Amino acid sequence: MFLSYLNRKEKLKFLDLAIYMADIDGEPTVIEKRILNKMFAEVEDVRQEYTFQKSESIEETIDFFVNANSVVKNVVYLNLVTISMEDDLYNTSELLFLEGIQNKFNISAEKRRDLISIVYAERDLRERASRIVKE
């Protein structure tokens, strides 16, 4: 979501974080793979450049975004939250990873709540639309 706000290099670095997030708790679930595919489609302009391998240092990848503007940090964090919340499975590794990024990006608790509410609102809308279509 909103990955078009990122420049070419930011998109490539984001994909590293996204794959790391999906792999953090083991093999990605079907739902996580579906979310990753949606994100890959959203960054189609850099997809050919991406090697589909996690970076050697996830810390370096995170640090790449530390000096980015707040819009970039918020978009990256929002999409990582989306990956973690989509499968409804609570995972401590994901939570700790997100907390570390939140701290490094200086995202306030209030902004975190706002970003998480976007994820819930999108899920609720999809579920409601699905019910209406199936009626």
N, CA, C and O atoms as a GROMACS GRO file, in nm:
protein
  540
    1MET      N    1   0.084  -0.116   0.000
    1MET     CA    2   0.000   0.000   0.000
    1MET      C    3   0.090   0.124   0.000
    1MET      O    4   0.177   0.138   0.085
    2PHE      N    5   0.068   0.212  -0.094
    2PHE     CA    6   0.141   0.338  -0.108
    2PHE      C    7   0.289   0.319  -0.142
    2PHE      O    8   0.369   0.411  -0.122
    3LEU      N    9   0.326   0.203  -0.191
    3LEU     CA   10   0.466   0.179  -0.225
    3LEU      C   11   0.513   0.266  -0.342
    3LEU      O   12   0.633   0.282  -0.362
    4SER      N   13   0.420   0.322  -0.416
    4SER     CA   14   0.457   0.413  -0.525
    4SER      C   15   0.521   0.541  -0.472
    4SER      O   16   0.586   0.614  -0.547
    5TYR      N   17   0.505   0.569  -0.344
    5TYR     CA   18   0.569   0.686  -0.282
    5TYR      C   19   0.720   0.668  -0.267
    5TYR      O   20   0.792   0.765  -0.244
    6LEU      N   21   0.767   0.544  -0.279
    6LEU     CA   22   0.909   0.516  -0.262
    6LEU      C   23   0.983   0.530  -0.395
    6LEU      O   24   0.927   0.505  -0.502
    7ASN      N   25   1.109   0.570  -0.386
    7ASN     CA   26   1.190   0.574  -0.508
    7ASN      C   27   1.242   0.433  -0.539
    7ASN      O   28   1.216   0.339  -0.463
    8ARG      N   29   1.314   0.419  -0.648
    8ARG     CA   30   1.360   0.290  -0.694
    8ARG      C   31   1.441   0.216  -0.589
    8ARG      O   32   1.413   0.100  -0.559
    9LYS      N   33   1.539   0.281  -0.532
    9LYS     CA   34   1.627   0.218  -0.431
    9LYS      C   35   1.547   0.182  -0.306
    9LYS      O   36   1.567   0.075  -0.248
   10GLU      N   37   1.457   0.269  -0.264
   10GLU     CA   38   1.373   0.242  -0.146
   10GLU      C   39   1.282   0.121  -0.169
   10GLU      O   40   1.262   0.040  -0.078
   11LYS      N   41   1.228   0.108  -0.289
   11LYS     CA   42   1.144  -0.008  -0.322
   11LYS      C   43   1.224  -0.137  -0.310
   11LYS      O   44   1.176  -0.235  -0.253
   12LEU      N   45   1.345  -0.136  -0.365
   12LEU     CA   46   1.429  -0.257  -0.359
   12LEU      C   47   1.463  -0.292  -0.215
   12LEU      O   48   1.458  -0.409  -0.176
   13LYS      N   49   1.498  -0.192  -0.135
   13LYS     CA   50   1.531  -0.216   0.006
   13LYS      C   51   1.407  -0.261   0.083
   13LYS      O   52   1.416  -0.347   0.171
   14PHE      N   53   1.291  -0.203   0.050
   14PHE     CA   54   1.168  -0.246   0.115
   14PHE      C   55   1.140  -0.394   0.089
   14PHE      O   56   1.100  -0.466   0.180
   15LEU      N   57   1.161  -0.438  -0.035
   15LEU     CA   58   1.137  -0.578  -0.067
   15LEU      C   59   1.222  -0.670   0.019
   15LEU      O   60   1.177  -0.777   0.059
   16ASP      N   61   1.346  -0.629   0.048
   16ASP     CA   62   1.430  -0.706   0.140
   16ASP      C   63   1.363  -0.719   0.276
   16ASP      O   64   1.357  -0.828   0.333
   17LEU      N   65   1.312  -0.607   0.327
   17LEU     CA   66   1.246  -0.610   0.458
   17LEU      C   67   1.119  -0.694   0.453
   17LEU      O   68   1.090  -0.768   0.547
   18ALA      N   69   1.044  -0.683   0.346
   18ALA     CA   70   0.918  -0.758   0.333
   18ALA      C   71   0.944  -0.909   0.333
   18ALA      O   72   0.874  -0.984   0.400
   19ILE      N   73   1.044  -0.951   0.258
   19ILE     CA   74   1.076  -1.094   0.254
   19ILE      C   75   1.126  -1.139   0.390
   19ILE      O   76   1.091  -1.248   0.437
   20TYR      N   77   1.208  -1.058   0.454
   20TYR     CA   78   1.256  -1.092   0.588
   20TYR      C   79   1.138  -1.105   0.684
   20TYR      O   80   1.133  -1.199   0.763
   21MET      N   81   1.044  -1.012   0.677
   21MET     CA   82   0.927  -1.015   0.765
   21MET      C   83   0.845  -1.142   0.743
   21MET      O   84   0.800  -1.204   0.839
   22ALA      N   85   0.826  -1.181   0.619
   22ALA     CA   86   0.748  -1.301   0.589
   22ALA      C   87   0.820  -1.428   0.634
   22ALA      O   88   0.756  -1.527   0.670
   23ASP      N   89   0.954  -1.425   0.633
   23ASP     CA   90   1.034  -1.541   0.670
   23ASP      C   91   1.069  -1.547   0.818
   23ASP      O   92   1.119  -1.649   0.865
   24ILE      N   93   1.044  -1.442   0.891
   24ILE     CA   94   1.094  -1.430   1.029
   24ILE      C   95   1.046  -1.543   1.120
   24ILE      O   96   1.116  -1.583   1.212
   25ASP      N   97   0.928  -1.594   1.093
   25ASP     CA   98   0.871  -1.699   1.178
   25ASP      C   99   0.869  -1.834   1.106
   25ASP      O  100   0.791  -1.923   1.143
   26GLY      N  101   0.952  -1.850   1.007
   26GLY     CA  102   0.957  -1.975   0.933
   26GLY      C  103   0.908  -1.955   0.791
   26GLY      O  104   0.899  -1.842   0.743
   27GLU      N  105   0.877  -2.062   0.726
   27GLU     CA  106   0.829  -2.057   0.588
   27GLU      C  107   0.706  -1.968   0.578
   27GLU      O  108   0.613  -1.983   0.657
   28PRO      N  109   0.703  -1.876   0.480
   28PRO     CA  110   0.586  -1.788   0.465
   28PRO      C  111   0.458  -1.868   0.442
   28PRO      O  112   0.457  -1.969   0.371
   29THR      N  113   0.351  -1.822   0.503
   29THR     CA  114   0.220  -1.886   0.484
   29THR      C  115   0.165  -1.850   0.347
   29THR      O  116   0.219  -1.763   0.279
   30VAL      N  117   0.060  -1.917   0.308
   30VAL     CA  118  -0.007  -1.888   0.181
   30VAL      C  119  -0.053  -1.742   0.180
   30VAL      O  120  -0.041  -1.673   0.079
   31ILE      N  121  -0.106  -1.697   0.293
   31ILE     CA  122  -0.154  -1.559   0.302
   31ILE      C  123  -0.039  -1.460   0.289
   31ILE      O  124  -0.050  -1.359   0.220
   32GLU      N  125   0.073  -1.489   0.357
   32GLU     CA  126   0.190  -1.401   0.347
   32GLU      C  127   0.242  -1.397   0.203
   32GLU      O  128   0.283  -1.291   0.155
   33LYS      N  129   0.242  -1.510   0.136
   33LYS     CA  130   0.286  -1.515  -0.004
   33LYS      C  131   0.193  -1.430  -0.092
   33LYS      O  132   0.239  -1.362  -0.183
   34ARG      N  133   0.064  -1.437  -0.064
   34ARG     CA  134  -0.033  -1.357  -0.141
   34ARG      C  135  -0.007  -1.208  -0.121
   34ARG      O  136  -0.010  -1.130  -0.216
   35ILE      N  137   0.018  -1.168   0.004
   35ILE     CA  138   0.047  -1.028   0.034
   35ILE      C  139   0.176  -0.984  -0.035
   35ILE      O  140   0.181  -0.876  -0.094
   36LEU      N  141   0.279  -1.068  -0.029
   36LEU     CA  142   0.406  -1.036  -0.097
   36LEU      C  143   0.384  -1.020  -0.247
   36LEU      O  144   0.440  -0.928  -0.308
   37ASN      N  145   0.304  -1.106  -0.306
   37ASN     CA  146   0.275  -1.095  -0.449
   37ASN      C  147   0.206  -0.963  -0.483
   37ASN      O  148   0.235  -0.902  -0.586
   38LYS      N  149   0.115  -0.920  -0.396
   38LYS     CA  150   0.049  -0.790  -0.417
   38LYS      C  151   0.150  -0.677  -0.409
   38LYS      O  152   0.145  -0.582  -0.487
   39MET      N  153   0.243  -0.688  -0.314
   39MET     CA  154   0.344  -0.585  -0.299
   39MET      C  155   0.440  -0.585  -0.419
   39MET      O  156   0.480  -0.479  -0.467
   40PHE      N  157   0.478  -0.705  -0.467
   40PHE     CA  158   0.563  -0.713  -0.585
   40PHE      C  159   0.493  -0.650  -0.705
   40PHE      O  160   0.558  -0.582  -0.785
   41ALA      N  161   0.364  -0.672  -0.717
   41ALA     CA  162   0.289  -0.611  -0.828
   41ALA      C  163   0.289  -0.459  -0.816
   41ALA      O  164   0.294  -0.388  -0.917
   42GLU      N  165   0.283  -0.410  -0.694
   42GLU     CA  166   0.281  -0.265  -0.673
   42GLU      C  167   0.414  -0.200  -0.707
   42GLU      O  168   0.419  -0.080  -0.738
   43VAL      N  169   0.522  -0.275  -0.702
   43VAL     CA  170   0.654  -0.221  -0.736
   43VAL      C  171   0.706  -0.285  -0.865
   43VAL      O  172   0.825  -0.313  -0.879
   44GLU      N  173   0.616  -0.307  -0.957
   44GLU     CA  174   0.647  -0.374  -1.084
   44GLU      C  175   0.766  -0.309  -1.155
   44GLU      O  176   0.842  -0.378  -1.222
   45ASP      N  177   0.782  -0.179  -1.142
   45ASP     CA  178   0.890  -0.108  -1.212
   45ASP      C  179   1.030  -0.151  -1.168
   45ASP      O  180   1.126  -0.132  -1.243
   46VAL      N  181   1.044  -0.210  -1.049
   46VAL     CA  182   1.176  -0.255  -1.002
   46VAL      C  183   1.184  -0.406  -0.988
   46VAL      O  184   1.288  -0.460  -0.951
   47ARG      N  185   1.077  -0.473  -1.017
   47ARG     CA  186   1.072  -0.618  -0.997
   47ARG      C  187   1.181  -0.692  -1.074
   47ARG      O  188   1.237  -0.790  -1.025
   48GLN      N  189   1.212  -0.645  -1.194
   48GLN     CA  190   1.314  -0.711  -1.275
   48GLN      C  191   1.453  -0.698  -1.213
   48GLN      O  192   1.540  -0.782  -1.237
   49GLU      N  193   1.473  -0.594  -1.133
   49GLU     CA  194   1.602  -0.573  -1.069
   49GLU      C  195   1.617  -0.654  -0.940
   49GLU      O  196   1.729  -0.675  -0.893
   50TYR      N  197   1.507  -0.697  -0.885
   50TYR     CA  198   1.512  -0.762  -0.754
   50TYR      C  199   1.558  -0.907  -0.768
   50TYR      O  200   1.514  -0.978  -0.858
   51THR      N  201   1.646  -0.950  -0.678
   51THR     CA  202   1.706  -1.084  -0.688
   51THR      C  203   1.632  -1.190  -0.608
   51THR      O  204   1.665  -1.308  -0.617
   52PHE      N  205   1.532  -1.151  -0.529
   52PHE     CA  206   1.454  -1.244  -0.447
   52PHE      C  207   1.542  -1.319  -0.347
   52PHE      O  208   1.518  -1.436  -0.317
   53GLN      N  209   1.642  -1.250  -0.296
   53GLN     CA  210   1.727  -1.305  -0.191
   53GLN      C  211   1.733  -1.202  -0.080
   53GLN      O  212   1.744  -1.082  -0.105
   54LYS      N  213   1.724  -1.250   0.043
   54LYS     CA  214   1.735  -1.158   0.156
   54LYS      C  215   1.875  -1.098   0.158
   54LYS      O  216   1.973  -1.162   0.122
   55SER      N  217   1.881  -0.973   0.202
   55SER     CA  218   2.012  -0.909   0.213
   55SER      C  219   2.093  -0.978   0.322
   55SER      O  220   2.038  -1.042   0.412
   56GLU      N  221   2.224  -0.964   0.314
   56GLU     CA  222   2.310  -1.028   0.412
   56GLU      C  223   2.296  -0.966   0.550
   56GLU      O  224   2.311  -1.034   0.651
   57SER      N  225   2.267  -0.838   0.554
   57SER     CA  226   2.254  -0.769   0.683
   57SER      C  227   2.121  -0.694   0.688
   57SER      O  228   2.106  -0.588   0.628
   58ILE      N  229   2.027  -0.751   0.760
   58ILE     CA  230   1.897  -0.685   0.772
   58ILE      C  231   1.911  -0.553   0.846
   58ILE      O  232   1.836  -0.459   0.820
   59GLU      N  233   2.006  -0.545   0.938
   59GLU     CA  234   2.031  -0.419   1.011
   59GLU      C  235   2.072  -0.308   0.916
   59GLU      O  236   2.028  -0.194   0.931
   60GLU      N  237   2.157  -0.340   0.818
   60GLU     CA  238   2.198  -0.239   0.719
   60GLU      C  239   2.077  -0.194   0.637
   60GLU      O  240   2.065  -0.076   0.603
   61THR      N  241   1.990  -0.288   0.606
   61THR     CA  242   1.870  -0.254   0.529
   61THR      C  243   1.780  -0.162   0.610
   61THR      O  244   1.727  -0.065   0.557
   62ILE      N  245   1.762  -0.193   0.737
   62ILE     CA  246   1.681  -0.106   0.824
   62ILE      C  247   1.747   0.031   0.835
   62ILE      O  248   1.680   0.134   0.824
   63ASP      N  249   1.878   0.032   0.856
   63ASP     CA  250   1.950   0.158   0.871
   63ASP      C  251   1.941   0.245   0.746
   63ASP      O  252   1.948   0.368   0.754
   64PHE      N  253   1.924   0.182   0.630
   64PHE     CA  254   1.907   0.257   0.505
   64PHE      C  255   1.791   0.356   0.518
   64PHE      O  256   1.797   0.467   0.465
   65PHE      N  257   1.684   0.314   0.587
   65PHE     CA  258   1.565   0.397   0.598
   65PHE      C  259   1.568   0.497   0.714
   65PHE      O  260   1.482   0.585   0.722
   66VAL      N  261   1.663   0.485   0.803
   66VAL     CA  262   1.665   0.570   0.923
   66VAL      C  263   1.665   0.718   0.889
   66VAL      O  264   1.599   0.797   0.957
   67ASN      N  265   1.737   0.757   0.785
   67ASN     CA  266   1.745   0.899   0.749
   67ASN      C  267   1.645   0.939   0.641
   67ASN      O  268   1.648   1.052   0.592
   68ALA      N  269   1.557   0.848   0.604
   68ALA     CA  270   1.455   0.879   0.504
   68ALA      C  271   1.351   0.973   0.566
   68ALA      O  272   1.344   0.988   0.688
   69ASN      N  273   1.272   1.034   0.480
   69ASN     CA  274   1.167   1.123   0.532
   69ASN      C  275   1.056   1.041   0.597
   69ASN      O  276   1.049   0.919   0.580
   70SER      N  277   0.972   1.107   0.672
   70SER     CA  278   0.869   1.037   0.751
   70SER      C  279   0.768   0.964   0.663
   70SER      O  280   0.716   0.860   0.704
   71VAL      N  281   0.740   1.015   0.544
   71VAL     CA  282   0.647   0.946   0.455
   71VAL      C  283   0.701   0.808   0.418
   71VAL      O  284   0.629   0.709   0.423
   72VAL      N  285   0.828   0.802   0.382
   72VAL     CA  286   0.891   0.676   0.344
   72VAL      C  287   0.889   0.580   0.462
   72VAL      O  288   0.852   0.463   0.447
   73LYS      N  289   0.928   0.628   0.579
   73LYS     CA  290   0.929   0.541   0.698
   73LYS      C  291   0.790   0.490   0.730
   73LYS      O  292   0.772   0.373   0.763
   74ASN      N  293   0.690   0.578   0.721
   74ASN     CA  294   0.553   0.537   0.751
   74ASN      C  295   0.502   0.433   0.651
   74ASN      O  296   0.435   0.338   0.690
   75VAL      N  297   0.534   0.451   0.523
   75VAL     CA  298   0.491   0.355   0.421
   75VAL      C  299   0.557   0.219   0.444
   75VAL      O  300   0.491   0.116   0.437
   76VAL      N  301   0.686   0.221   0.472
   76VAL     CA  302   0.758   0.096   0.497
   76VAL      C  303   0.699   0.026   0.619
   76VAL      O  304   0.670  -0.094   0.614
   77TYR      N  305   0.681   0.099   0.728
   77TYR     CA  306   0.628   0.041   0.851
   77TYR      C  307   0.485  -0.012   0.830
   77TYR      O  308   0.452  -0.122   0.874
   78LEU      N  309   0.401   0.066   0.762
   78LEU     CA  310   0.264   0.024   0.735
   78LEU      C  311   0.260  -0.108   0.660
   78LEU      O  312   0.182  -0.197   0.694
   79ASN      N  313   0.342  -0.123   0.560
   79ASN     CA  314   0.343  -0.246   0.480
   79ASN      C  315   0.398  -0.364   0.558
   79ASN      O  316   0.353  -0.477   0.539
   80LEU      N  317   0.495  -0.341   0.644
   80LEU     CA  318   0.546  -0.450   0.728
   80LEU      C  319   0.439  -0.493   0.829
   80LEU      O  320   0.425  -0.612   0.856
   81VAL      N  321   0.365  -0.398   0.883
   81VAL     CA  322   0.256  -0.430   0.974
   81VAL      C  323   0.150  -0.511   0.899
   81VAL      O  324   0.094  -0.607   0.954
   82THR      N  325   0.123  -0.475   0.776
   82THR     CA  326   0.026  -0.548   0.694
   82THR      C  327   0.066  -0.694   0.681
   82THR      O  328  -0.017  -0.784   0.696
   83ILE      N  329   0.193  -0.718   0.653
   83ILE     CA  330   0.242  -0.856   0.641
   83ILE      C  331   0.222  -0.931   0.772
   83ILE      O  332   0.177  -1.046   0.773
   84SER      N  333   0.255  -0.868   0.882
   84SER     CA  334   0.247  -0.936   1.012
   84SER      C  335   0.105  -0.963   1.057
   84SER      O  336   0.079  -1.063   1.124
   85MET      N  337   0.012  -0.876   1.021
   85MET     CA  338  -0.125  -0.888   1.071
   85MET      C  339  -0.219  -0.965   0.979
   85MET      O  340  -0.329  -1.001   1.021
   86GLU      N  341  -0.180  -0.990   0.860
   86GLU     CA  342  -0.272  -1.049   0.764
   86GLU      C  343  -0.309  -1.192   0.795
   86GLU      O  344  -0.420  -1.235   0.763
   87ASP      N  345  -0.220  -1.267   0.855
   87ASP     CA  346  -0.250  -1.409   0.877
   87ASP      C  347  -0.312  -1.439   1.014
   87ASP      O  348  -0.338  -1.555   1.045
   88ASP      N  349  -0.335  -1.338   1.096
   88ASP     CA  350  -0.400  -1.354   1.227
   88ASP      C  351  -0.322  -1.441   1.325
   88ASP      O  352  -0.375  -1.481   1.428
   89LEU      N  353  -0.196  -1.470   1.294
   89LEU     CA  354  -0.115  -1.549   1.385
   89LEU      C  355  -0.021  -1.456   1.462
   89LEU      O  356   0.060  -1.386   1.402
   90TYR      N  357  -0.032  -1.457   1.592
   90TYR     CA  358   0.055  -1.374   1.675
   90TYR      C  359   0.192  -1.438   1.682
   90TYR      O  360   0.205  -1.557   1.712
   91ASN      N  361   0.293  -1.360   1.654
   91ASN     CA  362   0.428  -1.413   1.657
   91ASN      C  363   0.520  -1.313   1.725
   91ASN      O  364   0.527  -1.197   1.685
   92THR      N  365   0.589  -1.358   1.829
   92THR     CA  366   0.678  -1.272   1.906
   92THR      C  367   0.792  -1.218   1.821
   92THR      O  368   0.830  -1.102   1.836
   93SER      N  369   0.846  -1.298   1.731
   93SER     CA  370   0.955  -1.253   1.644
   93SER      C  371   0.912  -1.135   1.558
   93SER      O  372   0.986  -1.038   1.543
   94GLU      N  373   0.791  -1.144   1.502
   94GLU     CA  374   0.739  -1.035   1.420
   94GLU      C  375   0.719  -0.910   1.505
   94GLU      O  376   0.756  -0.800   1.464
   95LEU      N  377   0.662  -0.927   1.622
   95LEU     CA  378   0.637  -0.815   1.711
   95LEU      C  379   0.768  -0.745   1.749
   95LEU      O  380   0.776  -0.622   1.744
   96LEU      N  381   0.868  -0.821   1.786
   96LEU     CA  382   0.997  -0.763   1.824
   96LEU      C  383   1.064  -0.693   1.706
   96LEU      O  384   1.125  -0.587   1.722
   97PHE      N  385   1.054  -0.752   1.588
   97PHE     CA  386   1.110  -0.691   1.468
   97PHE      C  387   1.042  -0.556   1.441
   97PHE      O  388   1.109  -0.457   1.413
   98LEU      N  389   0.910  -0.555   1.448
   98LEU     CA  390   0.836  -0.430   1.425
   98LEU      C  391   0.867  -0.325   1.531
   98LEU      O  392   0.879  -0.207   1.499
   99GLU      N  393   0.880  -0.367   1.656
   99GLU     CA  394   0.914  -0.273   1.763
   99GLU      C  395   1.052  -0.211   1.738
   99GLU      O  396   1.072  -0.092   1.759
  100GLY      N  397   1.146  -0.293   1.693
  100GLY     CA  398   1.279  -0.242   1.663
  100GLY      C  399   1.276  -0.139   1.550
  100GLY      O  400   1.343  -0.036   1.558
  101ILE      N  401   1.199  -0.167   1.448
  101ILE     CA  402   1.186  -0.073   1.336
  101ILE      C  403   1.116   0.054   1.382
  101ILE      O  404   1.156   0.165   1.347
  102GLN      N  405   1.010   0.037   1.461
  102GLN     CA  406   0.938   0.154   1.513
  102GLN      C  407   1.034   0.245   1.589
  102GLN      O  408   1.030   0.367   1.572
  103ASN      N  409   1.119   0.188   1.671
  103ASN     CA  410   1.214   0.267   1.748
  103ASN      C  411   1.318   0.333   1.658
  103ASN      O  412   1.346   0.452   1.674
  104LYS      N  413   1.374   0.258   1.565
  104LYS     CA  414   1.476   0.314   1.476
  104LYS      C  415   1.419   0.424   1.386
  104LYS      O  416   1.489   0.520   1.354
  105PHE      N  417   1.294   0.409   1.345
  105PHE     CA  418   1.230   0.507   1.257
  105PHE      C  419   1.169   0.624   1.336
  105PHE      O  420   1.117   0.718   1.277
  106ASN      N  421   1.176   0.618   1.468
  106ASN     CA  422   1.116   0.720   1.555
  106ASN      C  423   0.967   0.739   1.526
  106ASN      O  424   0.918   0.851   1.516
  107ILE      N  425   0.897   0.627   1.514
  107ILE     CA  426   0.752   0.630   1.494
  107ILE      C  427   0.688   0.629   1.632
  107ILE      O  428   0.711   0.538   1.712
  108SER      N  429   0.607   0.729   1.658
  108SER     CA  430   0.543   0.742   1.790
  108SER      C  431   0.438   0.634   1.809
  108SER      O  432   0.392   0.571   1.714
  109ALA      N  433   0.401   0.613   1.934
  109ALA     CA  434   0.296   0.516   1.965
  109ALA      C  435   0.164   0.556   1.898
  109ALA      O  436   0.089   0.470   1.851
  110GLU      N  437   0.137   0.685   1.895
  110GLU     CA  438   0.014   0.734   1.832
  110GLU      C  439   0.015   0.705   1.681
  110GLU      O  440  -0.085   0.660   1.625
  111LYS      N  441   0.128   0.731   1.615
  111LYS     CA  442   0.139   0.706   1.471
  111LYS      C  443   0.127   0.555   1.445
  111LYS      O  444   0.064   0.513   1.348
  112ARG      N  445   0.188   0.475   1.532
  112ARG     CA  446   0.179   0.329   1.520
  112ARG      C  447   0.033   0.285   1.524
  112ARG      O  448  -0.011   0.205   1.442
  113ARG      N  449  -0.043   0.338   1.622
  113ARG     CA  450  -0.186   0.305   1.632
  113ARG      C  451  -0.261   0.347   1.506
  113ARG      O  452  -0.346   0.273   1.456
  114ASP      N  453  -0.229   0.465   1.454
  114ASP     CA  454  -0.296   0.512   1.332
  114ASP      C  455  -0.266   0.420   1.214
  114ASP      O  456  -0.356   0.388   1.136
  115LEU      N  457  -0.142   0.378   1.201
  115LEU     CA  458  -0.104   0.290   1.090
  115LEU      C  459  -0.170   0.152   1.104
  115LEU      O  460  -0.217   0.095   1.006
  116ILE      N  461  -0.172   0.101   1.225
  116ILE     CA  462  -0.238  -0.029   1.248
  116ILE      C  463  -0.387  -0.019   1.220
  116ILE      O  464  -0.447  -0.113   1.169
  117SER      N  465  -0.448   0.094   1.254
  117SER     CA  466  -0.592   0.110   1.228
  117SER      C  467  -0.620   0.108   1.078
  117SER      O  468  -0.728   0.065   1.036
  118ILE      N  469  -0.527   0.155   0.996
  118ILE     CA  470  -0.543   0.148   0.851
  118ILE      C  471  -0.551   0.002   0.807
  118ILE      O  472  -0.634  -0.034   0.723
  119VAL      N  473  -0.465  -0.081   0.862
  119VAL     CA  474  -0.464  -0.224   0.827
  119VAL      C  475  -0.596  -0.288   0.866
  119VAL      O  476  -0.655  -0.362   0.787
  120TYR      N  477  -0.643  -0.260   0.986
  120TYR     CA  478  -0.772  -0.316   1.029
  120TYR      C  479  -0.887  -0.265   0.942
  120TYR      O  480  -0.975  -0.343   0.905
  121ALA      N  481  -0.887  -0.138   0.909
  121ALA     CA  482  -0.994  -0.081   0.827
  121ALA      C  483  -0.996  -0.145   0.688
  121ALA      O  484  -1.103  -0.174   0.635
  122GLU      N  485  -0.879  -0.168   0.631
  122GLU     CA  486  -0.872  -0.231   0.500
  122GLU      C  487  -0.924  -0.376   0.507
  122GLU      O  488  -0.998  -0.419   0.420
  123ARG      N  489  -0.884  -0.448   0.610
  123ARG     CA  490  -0.932  -0.586   0.627
  123ARG      C  491  -1.083  -0.589   0.645
  123ARG      O  492  -1.152  -0.672   0.585
  124ASP      N  493  -1.135  -0.498   0.728
  124ASP     CA  494  -1.280  -0.492   0.751
  124ASP      C  495  -1.355  -0.463   0.620
  124ASP      O  496  -1.458  -0.524   0.593
  125LEU      N  497  -1.303  -0.371   0.541
  125LEU     CA  498  -1.368  -0.337   0.415
  125LEU      C  499  -1.368  -0.456   0.320
  125LEU      O  500  -1.469  -0.484   0.255
  126ARG      N  501  -1.255  -0.527   0.311
  126ARG     CA  502  -1.248  -0.646   0.224
  126ARG      C  503  -1.347  -0.753   0.270
  126ARG      O  504  -1.415  -0.814   0.187
  127GLU      N  505  -1.354  -0.776   0.401
  127GLU     CA  506  -1.447  -0.877   0.453
  127GLU      C  507  -1.591  -0.837   0.426
  127GLU      O  508  -1.673  -0.921   0.387
  128ARG      N  509  -1.623  -0.710   0.447
  128ARG     CA  510  -1.759  -0.662   0.421
  128ARG      C  511  -1.794  -0.676   0.273
  128ARG      O  512  -1.903  -0.720   0.238
  129ALA      N  513  -1.700  -0.637   0.186
  129ALA     CA  514  -1.724  -0.649   0.041
  129ALA      C  515  -1.743  -0.794   0.002
  129ALA      O  516  -1.828  -0.825  -0.082
  130SER      N  517  -1.665  -0.883   0.060
  130SER     CA  518  -1.679  -1.025   0.031
  130SER      C  519  -1.816  -1.077   0.071
  130SER      O  520  -1.878  -1.153  -0.004
  131ARG      N  521  -1.864  -1.036   0.188
  131ARG     CA  522  -1.998  -1.080   0.232
  131ARG      C  523  -2.105  -1.028   0.138
  131ARG      O  524  -2.198  -1.101   0.104
  132ILE      N  525  -2.092  -0.903   0.095
  132ILE     CA  526  -2.193  -0.844   0.006
  132ILE      C  527  -2.193  -0.916  -0.129
  132ILE      O  528  -2.299  -0.945  -0.184
  133VAL      N  529  -2.076  -0.944  -0.180
  133VAL     CA  530  -2.066  -1.011  -0.310
  133VAL      C  531  -2.124  -1.152  -0.302
  133VAL      O  532  -2.186  -1.200  -0.397
  134LYS      N  533  -2.105  -1.219  -0.191
  134LYS     CA  534  -2.150  -1.359  -0.178
  134LYS      C  535  -2.297  -1.371  -0.142
  134LYS      O  536  -2.350  -1.482  -0.141
  135GLU      N  537  -2.364  -1.262  -0.112
  135GLU     CA  538  -2.507  -1.268  -0.076
  135GLU      C  539  -2.593  -1.294  -0.195
  135GLU      O  540  -2.715  -1.302  -0.183
   0.00000   0.00000   0.00000
